[in-house]
Amino acid sequence: MEEEARRLLEEGIRKKLISPGKGELSTFPDGTKVVFHYRTSLCDGTVLDDSRKMGCCSKPMELILGKKFKLAVWERIVITMRQGEVAEFTCDTKQTALYPLVSQSLRNISAGKDPLEGQRHCCGIAQIHSHHSLGHKDLDQLQANPQPLVFTIELLEVLPPGSFQLDVWAMSDKEKLDFVPQIHEEGNALFKEGKIKEATEKYYNGIACLKNLQMKEHPGDEMWVKLDRMITPLLLNYCQCLLLQNQYYEVIEHCSALIFKYENNVKAFYKRAKAHAAVWNEAEARADFAKVLDLDPTLGPSVAKELRTMEERIRSKEKEEKGRYKGLFDYNAPPATATTG
């Protein structure tokens, strides 16, 4: 124990045990999966991140050891812990320089966004020295002024290699590429069962996986185009799920991006038209439905039905508003009579 503490100090890490764990200390071979909750604080106690309070699901962090995670110090400190242990680690600046980028990705994930959103196509060190905003004031400040950080870790599980299915982010490039068709099929099956939220997550994971691979290619190159064509059907399925969850503006955004690249994608026009109709963008909806008919006349009955639904909603809304304001500007109405008690 003392020898381990001495080695940590030499590396700029000071450990404080809060609650001991149970059992023997694992040997943590490469490929071990560790699951833990974390809280990241400045040395003055200001909390930057807390996995128990991020997003709506409070999911713990999962790491596969030996996969060269961007924040190497997390791998270093968890291998000093027993399952169930809670400990506090104060880490020097040299160990925490990449934390702003890691935190940005984790915050994106907790918000249901692409973990790479907002990051430039360059290595982590280059991003540290750039003046590119991370989209969070506290992370921008930390990136501009690196400083020691305190990580409070609760180690929940230690899973030996081979005892679990790899998460997408932990796969090699080839494993990711081979896994996408499977995750696509799983999403389709969940959608057919009416499990829309679960299907949404599957499609999202597939998209994130392919975008991660696409980041390594030059836009327009053969492999980049191939990956983009794999992303398109997943993104359209994702948008269908969003439509069913009333996320109309996100559908408009995604479909517009697809149409910019693939101007004859009838499914993108159709989904965007439905989203426009749902948010009362009548002119835009009619323009998109007209484009759908131009691209695929066989969809005439479906388009006619959607237009009737939109027109009925508009008439209903106008009638409701007319009733709401009836009499407001009726100058022939008798004036109100004041009474005294």
KETORNU-595041 format. One record per residue: residue in one letter; x, y, z of N, C-alpha, C in turn. Coordinates in steps of 0.1 Angstrom, whole numbers, plus 2048, in hexadecimal, padded with zeros to 3 digits. Last residue first. Layout:
BEGIN
AXYZXYZXYZ...
//
This chain:
BEGIN
G53B9E77D55359DF7DF52E9E77E9T5359F17B453B9F37C15349EB7CBT53F9EB7925369EA79D53D9EC7AAA5419F47715489F477E53D9F3789T53D9E27545369EB75E53D9E976BA54D9E173554B9DB7425469E674BP53A9E97175459EB7205429E572EP52F9D16FF52C9DB7095389DD713A5409CE6DF53C9C86EC5399D36F6N54A9D96C953C9DA6CB5379D56D8Y5659D26C75629DF6CC5539E26CED5769B86CE5689BA6CA5649C76D0F58F9AC6D458F9B96CC5819BC6C7L5889966E359299F6E85929AC6E1G5759866D75709906DF57B99A6E5K58C96B6D557F9706D257A97B6DCY5A495F6DB5A496E6DA5979746D6R59D9446DB5A494A6E65A39596E7G5929406C258993F6CE5909466DAK5A99436B359E94C6B059594C6BCE5B892D6BC5BD93B6BF5B29456BDE5A89186B35AB9196C15AF9286C5K5AA91C69859D91C69E59F91F6ADE5C59186945BF9256905B2927697K5C78FD69B5CF9076A35C99156A0S5B78F16885B48EF6965BB8FA69ER5C68F76715B88FC6735B48FB681I5DE8E96775DE8F76755D08FD677R5D58CF6775DB8D46835DB8E4683E5CC8CC65D5C28CB6685C88D1674E5E58CF6505DA8D964D5D08D8658M5F28B76595F78C465C5ED8CF65BT5E18A464E5E38A465C5E88B2660R5E58A96335D78AA6395D88AC648L6008A36305FB8B062E5ED8B3634E60088763660789063E60289F63DK5F087F6205EB87C62D5F2886637A60188660A5F488C60B5EE88A619V61787561061888361160B88A612S60B85C60B61085F61861286E61AP60385E5EF5F985C5FA5FE860608G61E8635E361386D5E360986B5EDL6348535E06318575EE6258615EFT6398515C66318465CC62D8495DAP64A8655BE63B8685BD63385D5C3D6668705CB65F8635CB6508655CAL66E88A5C567887F5C66718715C5D6568985C765F89A5BB66988E5BAL64E8925E064688E5D564E88E5C8V66289F5EE6608915F065888B5E4K65D8BA5E866A8B35E36698A45E4A6458BD5F56468BF5E76528B85E1F64E8BB60F6458B160A6448B15FBD65E8D36106648C661265B8BA60CA64A8E660D6558E660465C8D8604R63A8E16246348DF61663F8DE60CA64C8E86386478DA6376418D8629E65090363465C8FA6326578EB631A63690D63963D90F62C648905629E63290565462A90064963190163CN63E8FD66F64590366463E8FF657W6338F168662B8FC67F633903675V6408DB68E6438E769563E8F368EA6378C767D6348C568C6378D2694A6418CE6656338CF66762F8CE676H65C8C86696588D66676498D866AA65A8AC66B65F8B467765B8C3675K6528A66526498A265D64D8AA66AA6688AF64365B8B46416528B264DR67C89E64D67D8AC6506708B364EK673886642674887651675896654Y67588C62666888862C66888A63BF69089162368689C620679898627A69B87862969E88463169488F62FK69086861568C86662368F87262CV69B8725FE68D87460068987260FN6B78815F56B38776006A487A604N6C38925E46B888A5DF6B38805E9E6D989E5EF6CE8A75EC6C289F5E7Y6EE8986066E688F5FD6D98955F9K6F78AE6157018A460F6FA89C604F6E08BB61D6EB8C36176F58BA610I6D28A66276CD8AC61A6D88B4614L6DF8A36406DF8986366DC89D628A6D98BB64C6E78B864A6E88AC63FS6BD8B964E6C38C36466D28C1642C6BC8A46606B78A26526BD8AD649H6C58B06786CC8A56726C88A3663E6B38C667B6C18C867A6C88BD673I69A8B967D69C8C36726AB8C5670V69E8AA69469C8A368769F8AC67BE6A08BE6A66AC8B66A46AB8AE697Y6868C76A66918D06A169E8C969EY6778B16B06768B66A26818BE69DQ67389B6C367F8A36C26818A96B4N65E8896C865B8986C76678A06C7Q66386F6C66658756D36648846D3L66086A6AB6568636B46588686C3L6768776A266987C69E65E8766A8L68A8676AB6898746B167B87A6AEC68785169B68584F6A968385D6B0Q68E85C68368185768467D855693C6A986268869F86D687691868688Y6B38486886B48506946AA85C694N6AF84266D6A883B6776A8842685L6C28556636B385665F6AB84E669L6D984B66E6D58586716C685A66EL6DB8336616DA83366F6D5840674P6DE83B6466D283464A6D0833659T6F884A6496EB8506446DF848649I70E83B65070884465A6FA848656M71683063871182764370A82F64ER71E84662A71283F62570D83562FD73484C63A72985663971C84F634L745837633740838641734842641K74A83E61874483161C73E83162AV75785761B74A856614742849618W76E84E62876585862E757857628M77983E61477583862176B841628E77F8516007768455FD77184060AD77C87460B78486860777A85C606G76C88761576B885607773879602P78188F63177489062A77588F61BH79787563B79688263578988462EE79186465A79386564C792873647K78C86567579986167179C861662M77186967777A87467B788871677Q76685167176685B66676F86666AL76684468A76E83F67F77084A674N75385469676085369C76A84E692K73D84F68774385D68675185D68CL73883568E73C83868074284567FC7308396A973B8306A6741833698A71A84A6A772684F6AE7328466AAI70883869A70D84569371A84A699G7058256AD70A8216A071082D699N6FA8346C270782D6C470D8296B7Y6E183B6B66EB8456BA6F983F6BBY6D58226B46D982A6A76E38346AAK6D381C6CF6DA8136C66DE81B6BAE6C28316D86D08306DE6D88276D5T6AB82C6CA6B28386C86C08376CCA6A38146D56A78146C76AF8206C4E69C81D6EF6A78146EE6AC8136DFK68682E6E76928336EE69E82A6EDI67481A6DC67A8266D468682B6DAK6697FF6D96738046E367B80F6DDG6597F26C76547FE6CD65D8046D8E6647DE6B965E7DA6C66587E66CDK6717EB6A56657E36A165D7DF6AEF6867F66B367C7FF6AE66F7F76ABL6957DF6B968F7E66C46847F06BFA69D7D869F6947CF6A668D7D66B2N6AD7EE6986A17EB6906977E2698G6C17EB6AB6B97F76AB6AC7F56A4E6CC7D36A26C77D46AF6BD7E06B1E6D67DC6896CB7D26896C47D2697H6EA7ED6926DF7F26896D37E868AI6FB7DC69F6F47E66A76E87EC69FQ7047CD6886FD7C76936F57D169BP7117E16787057DA6736FD7D367EV7267E868B71C7F168870F7EA682F73B7D668F7307D66997247DE694D74E7DA67C7477CD67B73B7CD684L7577F36857527F26777497E5676K7627EC69E7577F669D7507F468FE7767DB69776B7D669F75F7DF69EK7877ED6897817E16827757DC68AD78F7FE69E7878036937807F868BS7877EE6BE7907F26B47887F76A8M7717FA6D97757F16CE7807F76C5A76880C6EB7748046EF7797FB6E4W7508166E275C81F6E37698186E6V73F8006E57438056D875080D6D8D7487E86FE7417F46FA7477F96ECL74B7C56FC7517D26FB7477DD6F7Q73B7B171473B7B57067417C3705F74D79D72C7447A77297457AA71AS76378D73375678B73A74B795737G77A794725772788721765786728P78C79F74278B79E733783792730P7787A57607847A075978279F74AL76D7C276F7697B77677747B275FV7647D278B7707CE78476D7C177CE74F7ED7967517DF79175F7DE78AL7528067A57467FD7A67497EF7A2L76581C7B57678117AC75B8077AEE76383D7B675D8317BD75D8267B3I7788597B977484D7B276E8437BBT77F8797B57798717BF7738657B7F79988C7AB7908827A678B8797B2V7A48AC7A87A18A27B17968997ACL7BF8BC7957B18B87977AF8AD7A1P7D48D778D7D28CA7937C38C8795Q7CF8E976D7D28E877C7CF8DA781P7D18FF7517D18F17577D58F1766N7C09167447C99167507C9908757A7B290F72D7BB91A72C7C591B738Q7A48F97377AD8F772C7B790272BL79590674B79E8FC74F7A88F9744Q78591773B78E91D745799913749D77790472C78090D72578A91372FL7698F87417738F073A77D8F9732D75890D74976190775376C8FF74CK74991173175291C73675C916740H7478FD7167448FD72474E90772AG7508FB6FC7428FC6FE73E8FD70CL76A8FB6F77658EE6F97568EF6FCS77A9106DF77190F6EA76B9006EBH79B9116D578E90C6D178590A6DEH7B59186D47AC9216DC79D91D6D9S7CC8FD6DA7C49056D27BB90E6DBH7D88EC6EC7E08F86E97D89016DFI7C78D76EC7CA8DE6F97D08EB6F6Q7C88CD6D37BC8D46D77BE8DC6E4A7E18C16D37DF8CC6CA7D28D46CEI7DB8AC6E47E58B66E87E38C36E0G7C989C6D67C58A36E27CE8AE6E6C7CA8A26B27CD89B6BE7C98A36CAC7AD8AB69E7BC8AB6A17BE8A46AEH7938B769579A8AB68F7A98AC691R7848C56B378B8C66A67918B96A2Q7658C06C27748BE6C37798BE6B4G74A8C36C07528CE6C57618CC6C6E7438A16C773E8AE6C27468B96C9L74A8886CF7558906C875089D6C4P73387D6D973E8806E37498886DDD71488A6CF7208846CA72C8876D4K6FD88A6EC7038906E070F8876DBG6F18867046EC87F6F86F18846EBA6FC89071A6F18987146EC892707S71087E71F70587F7296F9887723I72088470971A87770A70E878713N72989E71072289C70371A88F704R73789872772B8A072872389F71CL74C88971C74388372673688B727S75889D70C75389170674988A70FQ7618AF7207588B37157518A770FS77289F72F7668A373575C8A872AV78789C71C780890721772894727L78F8B771A78A8B070E7828A3712P7978BC73578D8C472F7878BD722Y7AD8A973A7A08A77407958AF739L7C78AA7317BD8A77277AE8A672DA7D58B17497D58BA73E7CA8B7734T7DA8A175F7CC8A675D7CA8AE751Q7F489C7657EB8907637DD89475FK8008B47688058AC75D7FC8A075AT7F38BE77F7EF8C37727F48BA767D7EE8A27977F58AE7917F08B1783C7D18987A97DB89579E7E18A2798T7C48877C37C88957BF7D48937B5F7AB8717C87B88737C27BA8817BDE79985E7DF79B86C7D97A986D7D4A7848417DE7908487E17918567DAV7738257E77718337E377E83A7E7E76D8037DC77580D7E277281B7DDG7617F07CD7597F67D87618017DFQ77F7DF7C57717E07C27697E57CFR79C7F27CC7957E67CD7867E97CAM7B58047B97A98037C17A37F57C2T7C880A7A87CD80A7B57C18077BFI7BD80D78F7C38007927CA7FF7A0V7B482778F7AA81C7927B180F795I7CA8367887C58377967BC82B799R7D083176C7DA82F7777D482E785E7B983775F7BD82975F7C782776BW7BA8537647AF84B76A7B283C76AV7D085C7567D185B7657C585376BA7CA85D73B7D18517407D185074FL7B28667297B686B7367BD85F73EK7AE8567127B48637117B986971EF7B78347147AD83F7177B484C717K7C481C70A7C98297087BF834709K7BA8047117B58097047BA817702G7C17FA72A7CA7F771F7C67FC711L7A07F47367AE7F77397B77F272DI78480472F78A7F772C7997FA72DL76C81474477981473D77E80673BE75082774B75581974876281B740M73E83976474883975A74D82A758P71B83676A72983776E732836762K6FF84C763707840760715841765S6E985D7676F385C7716FB84F76FC6D48647566D585675A6E0853764C6D387D74D6C78797536C986B759G6F28907526E788B74A6DC886753M70488A77070588E7626F988875AK70588278A6FC88D7876FC892779R71886F78D70B86C79270187778FS72F87B78372987177B71B86D780D73689B78373389178D72A887785D74E8B677E7458AB7797428A1784L7578CB78E7568CD78074C8C277AV7548DC7AD7528CF7A57508D2796T76C8EB7C17628ED7B67618E17AEG7818E77D27748E17D57698E27CAD7998F17CB7918F97D57848F37D8C7A28DF7B87A88DE7C67A08E77D0L7858D47A67918DC7A77968DB7B6S7798B27A17798BF7A77868C77A5T7648997967718A079376F8AE799R75A87979F7578877A076588F79EY74E85A792759864794753872797H74983779374384579374F84E797F75381C77D75482478974D832788V75F7FE77175380777275380F77EV7767F075B7737F57697687FF768K7807D374B7767DE74B7747E2759T79F7C973E7967C974978D7D5748G7B17CC72A7A47C672679A7C6731D7CE7C373C7C87CB7317BB7C472DP7C77BA75F7CE7B87527C77C1747F7C47BF77D7C07C87727C87C6765T7C67B17947D37B378C7D17BD781S7B47BE7B07B57B87A37C27BA79DL7B77B87D27B97C27C77BB7BA7BAE79D7A57E27AA7A87DE7AB7B27D3G7817B47F57887AA7EE7977AD7EBK7747D57F47747C87F977C7BF7F0G7807F77FD7787ED7F57797DF7FCP77D81281578480780F77B7FD807S77983480E77282881377881C80DI78E84680A78284B81177A83F816L7B084C8077A684280879A847810K7C08607F17BA8607FE7AF8567FFK7DE8647DE7D285D7E17CD85E7EFR7EC8797C77EB8777D57DE8707D8I80387A7AC7F68767B17F68737C0G81C87C7A08148887A18058857A5E82B8667A082586979381C876794E8338657BA83E8677B083886B7A2L81B85D7C482086A7C782B86E7BDL81A8427BB81084C7B781585A7B9R82F8377CA8308387BB8268427B5R82483A7E48318417E08328427D1A80E8297E280C8377E581983F7E1E81B8117DF8138157D58108247D6E82880F7F883080F7EC8288147E0E81380D80981B81980A82481A7FDM8087F480080080080080980D800
//
